[in-house]
């Protein structure tokens, strides 16, 4: 019986791959999406799943992706992620810590990139999540861009912006996430991410649709999947807009180590991250 179930999970995971990679033409952009205060590329797990994480958001990176998701565990989680290949092109090193207890959660995170077209995008996030019912949670992130260069530590920063989020679980297998973003130097919500995830005991399939109310033509689609191969190993695949992704994770006690690859500008970039749960 166990082997039959495992084979069915393999078939489900493999059936997702052609849906992810089929029907997309590859056209590389000229700037990186994380130059604004957006969650893209944060966490090798999310990146391996094609940046389709708004309706998953069940680890410490939720403070960036969907702060409402911070309530999905109890205790403390700490994470860090780093680009490990071709750092002369650009470097990207986010980190954060989240704490959740009885339906309330708090988070601090920092995302910084070096050697990109936007200068030095460096953002501090202060996030809060709260469960407001059996099937609904809400979240808020306050974001501050830190100036570079600066000869003093910036606890907050300038260019204040915010995110408003929601996470709903209408059934044990389905989650719906919404992230409404106010990017820096914008007066109101200018980006909205709609996420949908479907869970089986060993499989997660997720999708994100991102649009700008003021610029509908700039919509994005992200697709991803994660397969729990066994107690220790996770396999992931996805597509972030037109960029294919792949990833794997290793779970050892309260530590999870993740690797992700994404094809960019005709080449590949490699990321690793680690998360510890206390």
PEFEN-V488351 format. One line per field, one symbol per residue. phi: phi as a letter, one per 40 degrees, with the letter a starting at -180 (. if undefined). psi: psi as a letter, one per 30 degrees, with the letter a starting at -180 (. if undefined). burial: b if it has 16 or more other C-alpha atoms within 10 Angstrom, else e. A space follows every 10 residues. Layout:
phi: ???
psi: ???
burial: ???
//
This chain:
phi: .ccccccccc ccccccdccc ccgbccaccb accccccbcd gcgccccccg gbbccbfbbc cddccacccc ccabhbbbaa bacbbfccca baacaaabbb afgbababab bbbbgbccgb cbbcbbbaba cbacbabbaa bbbbcccbca bacbcbhbfc aabbbabbbc adbbbbbbbb bbcdgbcadb bbbbbbbbbb dbbbbaabbb bbdcaccccb bbbaabbcca cbbbbbaiab fbbcbaaabb bbfcbbbbba bbcbfgbbbb bbabbbbb
psi: eeeeeeeeee eeeefeeeee fkgkkjjkag lkfgflilfk gjkfeeefgg gigegdhgaf fffeejffff gglkakkklk kkkfkhffel kjilllkkkk khgkklkklk kkkkhlfgci jjkkkjlkkk kgafgklllk kkkkkkkklk glkjedaahk llkklkkkif lffkkkkkjj kjlkgkfakf kkkkkkkkkl efkkklkkkk ljffiefhll kkklkkkjea ffkkkllakj cgjklkllkk kjbgkkkkkk kkkkhfakkk kllkkkk.
burial: eeeeeeeebb ebbeebbeeb beeeeeeeee eeebbebbbb bbbbbbbbbb bbbbbbbbbb bbbbbbbbbb bbbbebbbbb bbbeeeeeee bbbbbbbbbb eebbbbbbbb bbbbebeeeb bbbbbbbbbb beeeebbbbb bbbbbbbeee eeeeebeeeb bbbbbbbbbe eeebbbbbbb bbbbeeeebb bbbbbbbbbe ebbbbbbbbb bbeeeeeeee bbbbbbbbee eebbbbbbbb bbbbbbbbbb beeeebbbbb bbbbeeeebb bbbbbbbe
//
